[in-house]
Amino acid sequence: AFHAGIFWTLANAKLLKDVQHLCAVSGGGYTAASYVSHICQAVQETPPEEESDLDEWYQRIVAKFVLRMQSNINYLVDISPDRLWRSPDSSRPEEAGSSCCPRSLDFPLFLGALFGSMAA
């Protein structure tokens, strides 16, 4: 919540467009990765040079990524079949840009990546 609040504050203060470097450790890395993935997706959908106001472009990105992070907070608790077994729906703002796999595969994919990196 703290990290998302920092992005929210920078966007509302119209300072986010001036950020040139982003460094994060531990839990802040998740927030930074989410923000960067939303930036990459937004550049493909609506490049910033097509926007009349760059500050509004960044504010929309931050709003989308904060909404998605709020939606993902309870993914370990919400084990309803709708959420656990279906692939993400890109028409839902909180799931746009998510992976192509159902959440039930998160842990097996994580273990595969972990053991794969240890073997390399």
DSSP file (Angstrom, degrees, kcal/mol; ACC not computed):
  #  RESIDUE AA STRUCTURE BP1 BP2  ACC     N-H-->O    O-->H-N    N-H-->O    O-->H-N    TCO  KAPPA ALPHA  PHI   PSI    X-CA   Y-CA   Z-CA
    1    1 A A     >        0   0    0      0, 0.0     4,-2.2     0, 0.0     5,-0.1   0.000 360.0 360.0 360.0 -39.7    0.0    0.0    0.0
    2    2 A F  H  >  +     0   0    0      2,-0.2     4,-1.8     1,-0.2     5,-0.1   0.937 360.0  47.2 -61.2 -46.4    2.8    2.4    0.8
    3    3 A H  H  > S+     0   0    0      1,-0.2     4,-1.9     2,-0.2    -1,-0.2   0.903 111.8  49.5 -65.2 -41.5    4.5    1.9   -2.6
    4    4 A A  H  > S+     0   0    0      1,-0.2     4,-2.5     2,-0.2    -1,-0.2   0.876 108.5  55.2 -63.8 -36.2    1.3    2.3   -4.5
    5    5 A G  H  X S+     0   0    0     -4,-2.2     4,-2.6     2,-0.2    -1,-0.2   0.857 104.0  53.9 -64.5 -35.5    0.7    5.5   -2.5
    6    6 A I  H  X S+     0   0    0     -4,-1.8     4,-2.5     2,-0.2    -2,-0.2   0.943 111.1  44.8 -63.5 -47.4    4.0    6.9   -3.6
    7    7 A F  H  X S+     0   0    0     -4,-1.9     4,-2.5     1,-0.2    -2,-0.2   0.913 113.4  51.4 -61.5 -42.2    3.2    6.3   -7.2
    8    8 A W  H  X S+     0   0    0     -4,-2.5     4,-2.4     1,-0.2    -2,-0.2   0.921 111.6  46.8 -60.8 -45.2   -0.3    7.8   -6.7
    9    9 A T  H  X S+     0   0    0     -4,-2.6     4,-2.0     2,-0.2    -1,-0.2   0.907 112.2  49.4 -65.5 -43.0    1.2   10.9   -5.0
   10   10 A L  H  <>S+     0   0    0     -4,-2.5     5,-2.9     2,-0.2     6,-1.0   0.898 112.4  48.5 -63.3 -39.8    3.8   11.4   -7.7
   11   11 A A  H ><5S+     0   0    0     -4,-2.5     3,-1.2     1,-0.2    -2,-0.2   0.923 112.7  47.1 -66.8 -43.7    1.2   11.1  -10.5
   12   12 A N  H 3<5S+     0   0    0     -4,-2.4    -1,-0.2     1,-0.3    -2,-0.2   0.816 110.8  52.0 -68.2 -29.3   -1.2   13.5   -8.7
   13   13 A A  T 3<5S-     0   0    0     -4,-2.0    -1,-0.3    -5,-0.2    -2,-0.2   0.435 113.2-122.7 -83.8   1.3    1.7   16.0   -8.2
   14   14 A K  T < 5S+     0   0    0     -3,-1.2    -3,-0.2    -4,-0.2    -2,-0.1   0.845  82.1 114.5  60.7  36.8    2.4   15.7  -11.9
   15   15 A L    > < +     0   0    0     -5,-2.9     3,-1.6    -6,-0.2     4,-0.4   0.524  43.7  87.4-109.2 -11.3    6.0   14.5  -11.2
   16   16 A L  G >  S+     0   0    0     -6,-1.0     3,-1.3     1,-0.3    -5,-0.1   0.822  81.8  60.8 -64.5 -31.0    5.9   11.0  -12.5
   17   17 A K  G 3  S+     0   0    0      1,-0.2    -1,-0.3    -7,-0.2    -2,-0.1   0.705 100.7  57.3 -67.7 -17.2    6.8   12.0  -16.0
   18   18 A D  G <  S+     0   0    0     -3,-1.6     2,-0.4     2,-0.0    -1,-0.2   0.530  78.1 110.2 -90.3  -7.7   10.1   13.4  -14.6
   19   19 A V    <   +     0   0    0     -3,-1.3     3,-0.1    -4,-0.4    -3,-0.0  -0.556  36.7 171.7 -72.5 125.2   11.2   10.1  -13.1
   20   20 A Q        +     0   0    0     -2,-0.4     2,-0.3     1,-0.2    -1,-0.2   0.686  62.2  34.0-106.7 -25.3   14.1    8.7  -15.0
   21   21 A H        -     0   0    0      2,-0.0     2,-0.4     0, 0.0    -1,-0.2  -0.975  59.5-163.0-134.5 146.5   15.2    5.8  -12.9
   22   22 A L        +     0   0    0     -2,-0.3     2,-0.4    -3,-0.1    -3,-0.0  -0.987  11.6 175.9-132.0 122.2   13.3    3.3  -10.8
   23   23 A C        +     0   0    0     -2,-0.4     2,-0.3     2,-0.0    -2,-0.0  -0.989   6.6 170.2-128.0 133.9   15.0    1.1   -8.2
   24   24 A A        -     0   0    0     -2,-0.4     2,-0.3     5,-0.0    -2,-0.0  -0.992  13.1-166.5-144.7 150.4   13.2   -1.2   -5.8
   25   25 A V    >   -     0   0    0     -2,-0.3     3,-1.7     0, 0.0     4,-0.3  -0.944  57.5 -18.3-132.5 156.5   14.0   -3.9   -3.3
   26   26 A S  T >> S+     0   0    0     -2,-0.3     3,-1.5     1,-0.3     4,-0.5  -0.194 131.9   0.5  53.2-129.0   11.9   -6.6   -1.5
   27   27 A G  H >> S+     0   0    0      1,-0.3     4,-1.1     2,-0.2     3,-0.8   0.778 127.5  65.6 -63.4 -27.8    8.2   -5.9   -1.6
   28   28 A G  H <> S+     0   0    0     -3,-1.7     4,-2.7     1,-0.2    -1,-0.3   0.746  89.2  68.6 -65.9 -21.9    8.6   -2.7   -3.5
   29   29 A G  H <> S+     0   0    0     -3,-1.5     4,-2.6    -4,-0.3    -1,-0.2   0.856  95.8  53.0 -64.7 -35.3    9.9   -4.8   -6.4
   30   30 A Y  H <X S+     0   0    0     -3,-0.8     4,-2.2    -4,-0.5    -1,-0.2   0.923 111.6  45.4 -64.9 -43.5    6.3   -6.2   -6.9
   31   31 A T  H  X S+     0   0    0     -4,-1.1     4,-2.5     2,-0.2    -2,-0.2   0.922 114.0  48.5 -65.3 -44.2    4.9   -2.7   -7.1
   32   32 A A  H  X S+     0   0    0     -4,-2.7     4,-2.7     1,-0.2     5,-0.2   0.909 111.3  50.1 -62.9 -42.5    7.6   -1.5   -9.4
   33   33 A A  H  X S+     0   0    0     -4,-2.6     4,-2.4     2,-0.2    -1,-0.2   0.901 111.2  49.1 -63.9 -40.6    7.2   -4.6  -11.7
   34   34 A S  H  X S+     0   0    0     -4,-2.2     4,-1.9     2,-0.2    -2,-0.2   0.924 112.4  48.1 -63.9 -44.0    3.4   -4.0  -11.8
   35   35 A Y  H  X S+     0   0    0     -4,-2.5     4,-2.2     1,-0.2    -2,-0.2   0.933 112.6  47.7 -62.0 -46.9    3.9   -0.3  -12.7
   36   36 A V  H  X S+     0   0    0     -4,-2.7     4,-2.6     1,-0.2    -1,-0.2   0.888 110.0  52.5 -64.8 -38.9    6.5   -1.1  -15.4
   37   37 A S  H  X S+     0   0    0     -4,-2.4     4,-2.0     1,-0.2    -1,-0.2   0.878 110.4  48.7 -65.3 -35.3    4.3   -3.8  -17.0
   38   38 A H  H  X S+     0   0    0     -4,-1.9     4,-2.5     2,-0.2    -2,-0.2   0.866 109.6  52.3 -70.9 -35.2    1.4   -1.3  -17.1
   39   39 A I  H  X S+     0   0    0     -4,-2.2     4,-2.4     2,-0.2    -2,-0.2   0.947 110.1  48.5 -61.6 -48.1    3.7    1.3  -18.7
   40   40 A C  H  X S+     0   0    0     -4,-2.6     4,-1.4     1,-0.2    -2,-0.2   0.899 113.4  47.0 -60.7 -41.6    4.7   -1.2  -21.4
   41   41 A Q  H  X S+     0   0    0     -4,-2.0     4,-1.9     1,-0.2    -1,-0.2   0.911 112.2  49.9 -66.8 -41.6    1.1   -2.1  -22.1
   42   42 A A  H  X S+     0   0    0     -4,-2.5     4,-3.0     1,-0.2    -2,-0.2   0.861 105.6  56.5 -67.3 -35.6    0.0    1.5  -22.2
   43   43 A V  H  < S+     0   0    0     -4,-2.4    -1,-0.2     1,-0.2    -2,-0.2   0.886 109.8  46.2 -63.1 -37.7    2.8    2.5  -24.6
   44   44 A Q  H  < S+     0   0    0     -4,-1.4    -1,-0.2    -5,-0.2    -2,-0.2   0.876 119.4  39.9 -71.4 -37.3    1.5   -0.2  -27.0
   45   45 A E  H  < S+     0   0    0     -4,-1.9    -2,-0.2     1,-0.3    -3,-0.2   0.957 138.0   2.1 -77.4 -53.0   -2.1    0.8  -26.7
   46   46 A T  S  < S-     0   0    0     -4,-3.0    -1,-0.3    -5,-0.2    -2,-0.2  -0.814  77.5-142.2-138.9  93.9   -1.8    4.6  -26.6
   47   47 A P    >   -     0   0    0      0, 0.0     3,-1.8     0, 0.0     4,-0.4  -0.235  22.2-119.8 -57.0 145.0    1.7    6.0  -27.0
   48   48 A P  G >  S+     0   0    0      0, 0.0     3,-1.4     0, 0.0     9,-0.1   0.791 110.0  65.0 -59.4 -28.8    2.4    9.0  -24.9
   49   49 A E  G 3  S+     0   0    0      1,-0.3     5,-0.0     5,-0.0    -3,-0.0   0.721  97.6  56.4 -69.8 -16.9    3.2   11.2  -27.9
   50   50 A E  G <  S+     0   0    0     -3,-1.8     2,-0.3     3,-0.0    -1,-0.3   0.538  91.3  93.6 -86.1  -7.0   -0.4   10.8  -29.0
   51   51 A E    <   -     0   0    0     -3,-1.4     3,-0.2    -4,-0.4    -5,-0.0  -0.635  66.8-150.1 -87.5 141.7   -1.7   12.2  -25.7
   52   52 A S  S    S+     0   0    0     -2,-0.3     2,-0.5     1,-0.3    -1,-0.1   0.802  92.1  34.5 -77.9 -28.6   -2.4   15.8  -25.3
   53   53 A D     >  -     0   0    0      1,-0.1     4,-1.6    -3,-0.0    -1,-0.3  -0.926  63.3-167.6-132.0 109.2   -1.5   15.7  -21.6
   54   54 A L  H  > S+     0   0    0     -2,-0.5     4,-2.1     1,-0.2     5,-0.2   0.840  89.7  59.2 -63.1 -35.1    1.3   13.5  -20.5
   55   55 A D  H  > S+     0   0    0      1,-0.2     4,-2.2     2,-0.2    -1,-0.2   0.906 105.1  48.9 -62.4 -41.3    0.4   13.9  -16.8
   56   56 A E  H  > S+     0   0    0     -3,-0.2     4,-2.3     2,-0.2    -1,-0.2   0.868 107.5  56.2 -65.9 -35.6   -3.1   12.5  -17.4
   57   57 A W  H  X S+     0   0    0     -4,-1.6     4,-1.8     1,-0.2    -2,-0.2   0.933 110.2  44.3 -60.2 -46.8   -1.5    9.6  -19.3
   58   58 A Y  H  X S+     0   0    0     -4,-2.1     4,-2.6     1,-0.2    -2,-0.2   0.883 110.6  54.8 -66.0 -38.4    0.6    8.7  -16.2
   59   59 A Q  H  X S+     0   0    0     -4,-2.2     4,-2.4     1,-0.2    -2,-0.2   0.897 107.9  49.6 -62.6 -39.8   -2.4    9.2  -13.9
   60   60 A R  H  X S+     0   0    0     -4,-2.3     4,-2.2     2,-0.2    -1,-0.2   0.902 111.0  50.0 -64.8 -40.4   -4.5    6.7  -15.9
   61   61 A I  H  X S+     0   0    0     -4,-1.8     4,-2.6     2,-0.2     5,-0.2   0.936 111.7  47.2 -63.4 -46.3   -1.6    4.2  -15.8
   62   62 A V  H  X S+     0   0    0     -4,-2.6     4,-2.5     1,-0.2     5,-0.3   0.908 110.9  52.1 -63.2 -41.5   -1.2    4.5  -12.0
   63   63 A A  H  X S+     0   0    0     -4,-2.4     4,-2.0    -5,-0.2    -1,-0.2   0.910 111.6  47.5 -61.1 -41.5   -5.0    4.2  -11.5
   64   64 A K  H  X S+     0   0    0     -4,-2.2     4,-2.2     1,-0.2    -2,-0.2   0.922 113.9  45.5 -65.4 -44.5   -5.0    1.0  -13.5
   65   65 A F  H  X S+     0   0    0     -4,-2.6     4,-2.2     2,-0.2    -2,-0.2   0.856 112.4  50.3 -73.7 -31.9   -2.1   -0.5  -11.8
   66   66 A V  H  X S+     0   0    0     -4,-2.5     4,-2.4    -5,-0.2    -1,-0.2   0.914 110.9  50.4 -67.8 -41.7   -3.4    0.4   -8.3
   67   67 A L  H  X S+     0   0    0     -4,-2.0     4,-2.0    -5,-0.3    -2,-0.2   0.919 111.7  48.1 -59.7 -43.9   -6.8   -1.1   -9.1
   68   68 A R  H  X S+     0   0    0     -4,-2.2     4,-1.9     2,-0.2    -2,-0.2   0.899 110.8  50.0 -66.1 -40.3   -5.1   -4.3  -10.3
   69   69 A M  H  X S+     0   0    0     -4,-2.2     4,-0.9     2,-0.2    -1,-0.2   0.895 109.6  51.5 -65.9 -38.3   -2.9   -4.5   -7.2
   70   70 A Q  H  < S+     0   0    0     -4,-2.4     3,-0.5     1,-0.2     4,-0.4   0.890 110.5  49.6 -63.2 -37.8   -6.0   -4.1   -5.0
   71   71 A S  H  < S+     0   0    0     -4,-2.0     3,-0.4     1,-0.2    -1,-0.2   0.847 111.5  48.9 -68.1 -33.9   -7.6   -6.9   -6.9
   72   72 A N  H >< S+     0   0    0     -4,-1.9     3,-1.6     1,-0.2     4,-0.2   0.564  86.0  89.2 -84.4  -8.7   -4.6   -9.2   -6.5
   73   73 A I  T 3< S+     0   0    0     -4,-0.9     3,-0.4    -3,-0.5    -1,-0.2   0.887  93.9  39.1 -56.7 -41.2   -4.2   -8.6   -2.8
   74   74 A N  T >> S+     0   0    0     -3,-0.4     4,-3.0    -4,-0.4     3,-0.9   0.093  76.3 117.2-100.1  24.8   -6.5  -11.5   -1.9
   75   75 A Y  T <4 S+     0   0    0     -3,-1.6    -1,-0.2     1,-0.3    -2,-0.1   0.792  78.3  50.7 -66.8 -24.8   -5.5  -14.0   -4.5
   76   76 A L  T 34 S+     0   0    0     -3,-0.4    -1,-0.3    -4,-0.2    -2,-0.1   0.713 117.8  39.5 -80.7 -19.2   -4.3  -16.4   -1.8
   77   77 A V  T <4 S+     0   0    0     -3,-0.9     2,-1.1     1,-0.1    -2,-0.2   0.833  99.8  74.3 -96.1 -40.2   -7.6  -16.2    0.1
   78   78 A D     <  +     0   0    0     -4,-3.0    -1,-0.1     1,-0.2    -4,-0.0  -0.643  50.0 158.7 -80.5  99.3  -10.1  -16.1   -2.8
   79   79 A I        +     0   0    0     -2,-1.1    -1,-0.2     4,-0.1    -4,-0.1  -0.012  17.8 143.9-112.0  28.3  -10.2  -19.7   -4.0
   80   80 A S    >>  -     0   0    0      1,-0.1     4,-2.6     4,-0.1     3,-0.8  -0.393  62.1-116.9 -64.4 146.5  -13.6  -19.5   -5.7
   81   81 A P  H 3> S+     0   0    0      0, 0.0     4,-2.0     0, 0.0     5,-0.5   0.843 113.8  59.5 -55.9 -34.2  -13.7  -21.6   -8.9
   82   82 A D  H 3> S+     0   0    0      1,-0.2     4,-0.5     2,-0.2    -2,-0.0   0.901 115.6  33.0 -60.9 -39.2  -14.3  -18.5  -10.9
   83   83 A R  H <4 S+     0   0    0     -3,-0.8    20,-0.6     2,-0.1    -1,-0.2   0.805 121.6  46.8 -86.8 -31.4  -11.1  -16.9   -9.8
   84   84 A L  H  < S+     0   0    0     -4,-2.6    20,-1.9    19,-0.1    21,-0.2   0.856 118.6  30.2 -84.2 -36.8   -8.9  -20.0   -9.4
   85   85 A W  H  < S+     0   0    0     -4,-2.0     2,-0.2    -5,-0.2    -3,-0.1   0.587  98.8  83.6-106.4 -12.0   -9.5  -22.0  -12.6
   86   86 A R  S  < S-     0   0    0     -4,-0.5    17,-0.6    -5,-0.5    18,-0.1  -0.639  77.5-112.9 -96.3 153.6  -10.3  -19.5  -15.3
   87   87 A S        -     0   0    0     -2,-0.2    13,-0.1    15,-0.2    14,-0.1  -0.455  50.4 -82.2 -73.8 153.8   -7.8  -17.6  -17.4
   88   88 A P        -     0   0    0      0, 0.0     2,-0.7     0, 0.0    -1,-0.1  -0.236  38.5-131.7 -58.8 145.2   -7.6  -13.8  -16.9
   89   89 A D    >   -     0   0    0      1,-0.1     3,-1.8    -3,-0.1     6,-0.3  -0.890  10.0-159.0-102.4 111.1  -10.2  -11.8  -18.7
   90   90 A S  T 3  S+     0   0    0     -2,-0.7    -1,-0.1     1,-0.3     6,-0.1   0.632  87.7  68.0 -69.1 -12.2   -8.6   -8.8  -20.5
   91   91 A S  T 3  S+     0   0    0      4,-0.1    -1,-0.3     5,-0.1     3,-0.1   0.658  85.0  81.1 -79.9 -14.1  -11.9   -6.9  -20.7
   92   92 A R  S X> S-     0   0    0     -3,-1.8     3,-1.9     1,-0.1     4,-1.2  -0.824  80.0-141.7 -91.5 122.9  -11.9   -6.5  -16.9
   93   93 A P  T 34 S+     0   0    0      0, 0.0     3,-0.4     0, 0.0    -1,-0.1   0.842  99.3  54.6 -55.0 -37.5   -9.6   -3.6  -16.0
   94   94 A E  T 34 S+     0   0    0      1,-0.2   -23,-0.1   -27,-0.1    -4,-0.1   0.650 115.8  38.9 -74.1 -12.6   -8.2   -5.3  -12.9
   95   95 A E  T X4 S+     0   0    0     -3,-1.9     3,-1.9    -6,-0.3    -1,-0.2   0.472  84.1 121.4-112.1  -5.5   -7.1   -8.3  -15.0
   96   96 A A  T 3< S+     0   0    0     -4,-1.2    -6,-0.1    -3,-0.4     3,-0.1  -0.369  81.7  16.2 -62.4 132.7   -5.9   -6.5  -18.1
   97   97 A G  T 3  S+     0   0    0      1,-0.2    -1,-0.3    -2,-0.1     3,-0.1   0.526  95.9 135.0  82.0   6.2   -2.3   -7.3  -18.8
   98   98 A S    <   -     0   0    0     -3,-1.9    -1,-0.2     1,-0.2    -3,-0.1  -0.184  64.1 -76.5 -77.6 177.6   -2.3  -10.3  -16.5
   99   99 A S        -     0   0    0      2,-0.1    -1,-0.2     1,-0.1     4,-0.1  -0.117  34.6-119.9 -69.1 173.2   -0.8  -13.7  -17.4
  100  100 A C  S    S+     0   0    0    -13,-0.1    -1,-0.1    -3,-0.1   -13,-0.0   0.432  86.2  86.3 -93.6   0.0   -2.5  -16.1  -19.7
  101  101 A C  S    S-     0   0    0    -14,-0.1    -2,-0.1     1,-0.1   -15,-0.1  -0.713  84.2-105.8-103.1 150.8   -2.7  -18.8  -17.1
  102  102 A P    >   -     0   0    0      0, 0.0     3,-1.7     0, 0.0   -15,-0.2  -0.329  36.1-111.3 -64.4 157.3   -5.3  -19.5  -14.4
  103  103 A R  G >  S+     0   0    0    -20,-0.6     3,-1.8   -17,-0.6     4,-0.4   0.733 111.8  74.6 -66.2 -21.6   -4.2  -18.6  -10.9
  104  104 A S  G 3  S+     0   0    0    -20,-1.9    -1,-0.3     1,-0.3     3,-0.2   0.711  94.6  54.0 -63.9 -17.3   -4.2  -22.3   -9.9
  105  105 A L  G <> S+     0   0    0     -3,-1.7     4,-2.4   -21,-0.2    -1,-0.3   0.456  81.0  93.3 -94.6  -1.9   -0.9  -22.5  -11.9
  106  106 A D  H <> S+     0   0    0     -3,-1.8     4,-2.2     1,-0.2    -1,-0.1   0.941  88.5  42.7 -56.7 -50.8    0.9  -19.7  -10.1
  107  107 A F  H  > S+     0   0    0     -4,-0.4     4,-2.6     2,-0.2     5,-0.2   0.933 114.7  47.9 -68.2 -46.6    2.6  -21.9   -7.6
  108  108 A P  H  > S+     0   0    0      0, 0.0     4,-2.3     0, 0.0    -1,-0.2   0.906 113.9  48.6 -60.2 -38.4    3.6  -24.7  -10.0
  109  109 A L  H  X S+     0   0    0     -4,-2.4     4,-2.3     2,-0.2    -2,-0.2   0.895 110.6  51.4 -65.9 -38.8    5.0  -22.1  -12.4
  110  110 A F  H  X S+     0   0    0     -4,-2.2     4,-2.7    -5,-0.3    -1,-0.2   0.934 110.8  47.6 -61.8 -47.0    6.9  -20.4   -9.6
  111  111 A L  H  X S+     0   0    0     -4,-2.6     4,-2.9     1,-0.2     5,-0.3   0.901 110.7  52.2 -62.7 -40.4    8.4  -23.7   -8.5
  112  112 A G  H  X S+     0   0    0     -4,-2.3     4,-2.2    -5,-0.2    -1,-0.2   0.915 112.2  45.3 -60.7 -43.4    9.4  -24.5  -12.1
  113  113 A A  H  X S+     0   0    0     -4,-2.3     4,-2.1     2,-0.2    -2,-0.2   0.896 113.8  50.2 -67.0 -39.7   11.1  -21.1  -12.4
  114  114 A L  H  X S+     0   0    0     -4,-2.7     4,-1.6     2,-0.2    -2,-0.2   0.963 116.0  39.2 -63.0 -53.0   12.8  -21.5   -9.1
  115  115 A F  H  X S+     0   0    0     -4,-2.9     4,-1.7     1,-0.2    -1,-0.2   0.851 114.1  55.8 -69.0 -33.2   14.2  -25.0   -9.7
  116  116 A G  H  X S+     0   0    0     -4,-2.2     4,-1.0    -5,-0.3    -1,-0.2   0.887 108.6  47.2 -63.9 -38.2   15.0  -24.1  -13.3
  117  117 A S  H  < S+     0   0    0     -4,-2.1    -1,-0.2     1,-0.2    -2,-0.2   0.813 110.7  52.3 -73.7 -28.6   17.1  -21.1  -12.2
  118  118 A M  H  < S+     0   0    0     -4,-1.6    -1,-0.2     1,-0.2    -2,-0.2   0.815 109.0  50.3 -74.5 -29.4   18.9  -23.3   -9.6
  119  119 A A  H  <        0   0    0     -4,-1.7    -1,-0.2     1,-0.2    -2,-0.2   0.746 360.0 360.0 -78.4 -23.4   19.8  -25.9  -12.2
  120  120 A A     <        0   0    0     -4,-1.0    -1,-0.2    -5,-0.1    -2,-0.1   0.481 360.0 360.0 -76.6 360.0   21.2  -23.3  -14.6
